[in-house]
Amino acid sequence: MKVLIPSDSTQTFKIIPRVYSLSITLKLRDDSTNDVATILTTATKVGNYLQIEDTFNLKENRFYDLKVYTGQGSVTDLDIIYKDKIFCTSQDIDQNENEKYTVNKDEYVSKGGNNDYIII
């Protein structure tokens, strides 16, 4: 799963496709509304990855289905070179620093205290 932010600026992610094609078409389907957005773009080959850099019109806290097709214009399901899910959030997520996504961010605050049992 790819994690992107709801921003109008350029975002970058990498994929390992079935076929390395630099001229690609992206289709993003919103899981909530079932709307499909088609993006014609180019990719850059970086090592064994294709690096995709573009602006995406994503809404926060939504999941999207990502399909990457080889070629631009009219594409069919035979042209699919990569499938994945995208989650859009503005939270800072870094697995190396153990910062994970939480639904209750800034809504639930745990109070510290003494949880010892007192037996009389």
C-alpha positions as CSV (number, residue, x, y, z in Angstrom):
1,M,0.0,0.0,0.0
2,K,1.2,3.5,-0.9
3,V,0.5,6.4,1.5
4,L,0.1,9.8,0.0
5,I,-0.9,13.2,1.4
6,P,-3.9,15.4,0.4
7,S,-1.8,18.1,-1.4
8,D,-1.8,20.0,-4.7
9,S,2.0,19.7,-4.8
10,T,4.0,17.0,-6.7
11,Q,4.3,13.6,-4.9
12,T,6.6,10.7,-5.7
13,F,6.3,7.0,-5.2
14,K,8.1,3.9,-6.6
15,I,6.7,0.7,-8.0
16,I,8.1,-2.6,-9.3
17,P,6.1,-3.2,-12.5
18,R,5.7,-6.3,-14.6
19,V,7.0,-4.4,-17.6
20,Y,9.2,-1.3,-17.5
21,S,7.5,1.3,-19.6
22,L,8.3,5.0,-19.2
23,S,5.1,6.2,-20.9
24,I,2.2,5.1,-18.5
25,T,-1.4,5.7,-17.6
26,L,-2.6,5.8,-14.0
27,K,-6.2,5.0,-13.0
28,L,-7.2,5.9,-9.5
29,R,-10.6,4.6,-8.3
30,D,-12.0,6.2,-5.1
31,D,-13.3,3.3,-2.9
32,S,-16.0,5.6,-1.4
33,T,-17.5,7.2,-4.5
34,N,-16.3,4.7,-7.2
35,D,-15.1,7.7,-9.3
36,V,-12.2,6.9,-11.6
37,A,-9.5,9.5,-12.4
38,T,-7.2,8.9,-15.3
39,I,-3.7,10.4,-15.3
40,L,-1.4,10.3,-18.3
41,T,2.2,10.7,-17.1
42,T,5.8,9.5,-17.6
43,A,7.9,7.5,-15.2
44,T,11.6,7.4,-14.5
45,K,13.5,4.1,-14.1
46,V,15.6,4.2,-10.9
47,G,17.4,0.9,-10.4
48,N,14.8,-1.8,-10.4
49,Y,11.9,0.6,-9.7
50,L,9.7,2.9,-11.8
51,Q,9.5,6.3,-10.0
52,I,6.2,8.1,-10.6
53,E,6.0,11.8,-9.9
54,D,2.8,13.7,-10.4
55,T,0.1,15.7,-8.7
56,F,-2.9,13.8,-7.4
57,N,-6.3,15.1,-6.4
58,L,-6.8,12.9,-3.3
59,K,-9.1,13.4,-0.4
60,E,-8.0,12.8,3.2
61,N,-8.8,9.5,4.9
62,R,-9.9,7.7,1.7
63,F,-8.6,4.6,0.0
64,Y,-8.0,4.4,-3.7
65,D,-7.3,1.5,-6.1
66,L,-4.3,2.2,-8.3
67,K,-3.8,0.6,-11.7
68,V,-0.8,1.4,-13.8
69,Y,-1.1,0.7,-17.6
70,T,1.7,0.7,-20.2
71,G,1.1,3.3,-22.9
72,Q,-1.1,6.4,-22.9
73,G,-4.5,7.0,-24.3
74,S,-6.9,4.1,-24.8
75,V,-5.7,1.2,-22.6
76,T,-7.2,-2.2,-21.8
77,D,-6.9,-4.6,-18.9
78,L,-4.2,-6.5,-20.9
79,D,-2.0,-3.4,-20.5
80,I,-1.9,-3.5,-16.7
81,I,1.6,-3.6,-15.3
82,Y,1.0,-2.8,-11.7
83,K,-1.9,-2.8,-9.1
84,D,-1.9,-1.4,-5.6
85,K,-3.9,0.5,-3.0
86,I,-3.4,4.1,-2.0
87,F,-4.3,5.6,1.4
88,C,-4.5,9.4,1.7
89,T,-3.7,10.9,5.1
90,S,-2.0,14.1,6.4
91,Q,-0.6,12.3,9.4
92,D,3.2,11.8,9.6
93,I,3.8,8.1,9.1
94,D,7.3,6.6,9.4
95,Q,7.7,2.9,10.2
96,N,11.4,3.4,10.8
97,E,10.6,5.8,13.7
98,N,7.6,3.7,14.8
99,E,5.1,6.5,13.9
100,K,2.0,4.7,12.7
101,Y,-1.4,5.8,11.5
102,T,-4.1,6.1,14.2
103,V,-7.7,6.8,13.8
104,N,-7.8,8.6,17.2
105,K,-5.1,11.1,16.4
106,D,-5.5,14.2,18.7
107,E,-8.9,12.9,19.9
108,Y,-8.0,10.5,22.7
109,V,-5.6,11.3,25.4
110,S,-4.7,8.6,27.9
111,K,-4.2,9.7,31.4
112,G,-1.2,8.3,33.3
113,G,-1.6,7.1,36.8
114,N,-1.3,4.3,39.3
115,N,-3.1,1.2,38.3
116,D,-2.1,-0.9,41.3
117,Y,-4.7,-2.9,43.1
118,I,-5.2,-2.3,46.8
119,I,-6.1,-5.4,48.8
120,I,-7.4,-4.8,52.3
